[in-house]
Amino acid sequence: MSEPTAVARLTQGITADAEPGALEDFYQDLHRHPELAFQEHRTAAKLAARLRAAGYAVTEGVGRTGVVGVLANGDGPTVWLRGDMDALPVQEATGLEYASTVDGVMHACGHDLHVTWLAGAADALAAARATWSGTLVVLGQPAEESGGGAAAMVADGLHSRFPLPDVVLGQHAAPGLAGFYPHTPGLVMSASDDLDVVVHGVGGHGSRPESTTDPVVTAAYIVTRLQAVVSREVAAAHSVVLTVGEFHAGTKHNIIPAEARLSLNLRTQDASVRESVLGAVRRIVEGECRAAGCPTPPEVTVRPGYPNTVNDTVLDGEIAAVHRALFGPPTVLDFGPAMGSEDFSLLAPEGVPYDYWYVTSTPPAVWEAAPGADLAEKLGRVPGNHSPLFAPDLSVLLPGVRTLVSAALSRLG
């Protein structure tokens, strides 16, 4: 680990000639042309072209649409920098001049920022290769939103085809007044599981409910009963979110359907709590179906999504110190663990430390206009990730490049 002040000075020096206008053009182009998970062909091609022009050995199509750029620059550590590329099925409502041109698809989570930061950092570090030694690996990851992108890259030989990392680094745009760089040592993001529930009833005519076993009523009881799991079965010291995101049943007003389907999402930060809540869900679903006299037992399918993201505490402390030296001590704070989830940690081979931090991006005018007397209240009132109004301030483009550059330089020889 290099001395933080020296890393900050070096970062400022090698990014001094960065052109904000060029970063804006690249970012706005990506924002106009969002692509969904595993469809990031245009985005991947633009990133790959930037990396090749900077001197990286580039491999495309890793994990279907992923990009890997390798810059070998003598002896020293191997550092991986990651940015995710996919957009969301959201209809943009920002009114921006560079708003999405793709109907129903939007970069509502900031991944266009992530790719811009990644490309800018890759350019700066390549141009300044005389100041460091080691190997830099740049990862353009597909399909973070669908949960399969990191796993697809690993399955496609990420850990055998490319130089293995000594550290893996990443960052994410977040709501909050632009100009802050939250770091959390240890647990930073939660695990996520999706559950599919099928309730089997007996269908029939709406005028003769006595001849049916109505799965809609049973599923409604399940939804209601599930609301008590977190409040009554989980200790207050643990953070858990259980959401019923979908409820599908029936095809017509006067037909009682034969089945109802629920889609649930569970966020947890502790493995034993996760198992306890999954058990509670199964118990409630099975119990309500037995109480209703359903002719066939229900189906409960658990689809594991993201694991917990747990920063290496030493690595996070060292990079946070570099960011304090670069941007000033008040700009680095600890938000604590978030209930959001990520597949970033899957990229790191077992035992390899990783660090994942945030770059706040809410425009100052939007932040000031948001009601609220404290930080928590304001955070709840500004457009956040996945909102159709999510519009990061362009002032974060260059700082987001510098956070990645400085983190990489803190480890490279």
TAKA-V591168 format. One record per backbone hydrogen bond with DSSP energy under -0.5 kcal/mol. NH is the residue of the N-H (numbers start at 0). CO is the residue of the C=O. If there is no record, write none. Layout:
BEGIN
nh | co
NH | CO
NH | CO
END
This chain:
BEGIN
nh | co
1 | 409
6 | 2
7 | 3
8 | 4
9 | 5
10 | 6
11 | 7
12 | 8
13 | 9
14 | 10
15 | 12
17 | 14
19 | 17
21 | 18
22 | 18
23 | 19
24 | 20
25 | 21
26 | 22
27 | 23
28 | 24
29 | 25
30 | 26
31 | 27
32 | 28
33 | 30
38 | 35
40 | 38
43 | 39
44 | 40
45 | 41
46 | 42
47 | 43
48 | 44
49 | 45
50 | 46
51 | 47
52 | 48
53 | 49
54 | 51
55 | 50
56 | 69
57 | 55
58 | 67
60 | 65
61 | 65
62 | 60
63 | 60
64 | 62
65 | 61
66 | 139
67 | 58
68 | 137
69 | 56
70 | 135
71 | 69
72 | 70
72 | 133
78 | 76
78 | 134
79 | 166
80 | 136
81 | 168
82 | 138
84 | 140
86 | 34
87 | 105
89 | 87
91 | 89
92 | 387
98 | 95
100 | 31
102 | 100
104 | 101
105 | 87
107 | 105
113 | 109
114 | 110
115 | 111
116 | 112
117 | 113
118 | 114
119 | 115
120 | 116
121 | 117
122 | 118
123 | 119
124 | 120
125 | 121
126 | 122
127 | 123
128 | 125
130 | 127
131 | 128
133 | 72
134 | 76
135 | 70
136 | 78
136 | 134
137 | 68
138 | 80
138 | 136
139 | 66
139 | 137
140 | 82
140 | 138
146 | 142
146 | 143
147 | 142
148 | 142
151 | 147
152 | 148
153 | 149
154 | 150
155 | 151
156 | 153
157 | 152
159 | 156
160 | 156
161 | 157
165 | 77
166 | 77
167 | 352
168 | 79
169 | 354
170 | 81
171 | 356
173 | 358
177 | 361
178 | 359
180 | 330
182 | 332
185 | 310
187 | 308
188 | 308
189 | 337
189 | 339
190 | 267
191 | 305
192 | 265
193 | 302
194 | 263
195 | 300
196 | 261
197 | 298
198 | 259
199 | 197
200 | 198
200 | 257
201 | 212
203 | 255
205 | 253
207 | 204
210 | 207
211 | 208
212 | 201
214 | 212
214 | 256
217 | 213
218 | 214
219 | 215
220 | 216
221 | 217
222 | 218
223 | 219
224 | 220
225 | 221
226 | 222
226 | 223
227 | 224
228 | 225
229 | 225
230 | 226
231 | 227
232 | 228
233 | 229
237 | 234
239 | 237
240 | 266
242 | 264
244 | 242
244 | 262
245 | 262
247 | 260
249 | 258
254 | 251
255 | 203
255 | 253
256 | 254
259 | 198
260 | 247
261 | 196
262 | 245
263 | 194
264 | 242
265 | 192
266 | 240
267 | 190
268 | 238
273 | 269
274 | 270
275 | 271
276 | 272
277 | 273
278 | 274
279 | 275
280 | 276
281 | 277
282 | 278
283 | 279
284 | 280
285 | 281
286 | 282
287 | 283
288 | 284
289 | 285
290 | 286
291 | 287
292 | 288
292 | 289
293 | 288
295 | 199
298 | 197
300 | 195
301 | 299
302 | 193
302 | 300
303 | 301
304 | 191
305 | 191
308 | 188
309 | 307
310 | 185
310 | 308
311 | 353
315 | 311
316 | 312
317 | 313
318 | 314
319 | 315
320 | 316
321 | 317
322 | 318
323 | 319
324 | 320
325 | 321
326 | 322
327 | 323
330 | 327
331 | 328
332 | 330
334 | 332
337 | 187
341 | 306
345 | 342
346 | 343
347 | 344
351 | 348
352 | 165
354 | 167
356 | 169
357 | 181
358 | 171
359 | 179
360 | 173
361 | 175
366 | 362
367 | 363
368 | 364
369 | 365
369 | 366
377 | 373
378 | 374
379 | 375
380 | 377
381 | 377
385 | 107
386 | 107
386 | 383
389 | 386
392 | 360
395 | 392
396 | 393
398 | 394
399 | 395
400 | 396
401 | 397
402 | 398
403 | 399
404 | 400
405 | 401
406 | 402
407 | 403
408 | 404
409 | 405
410 | 407
411 | 407
412 | 132
END
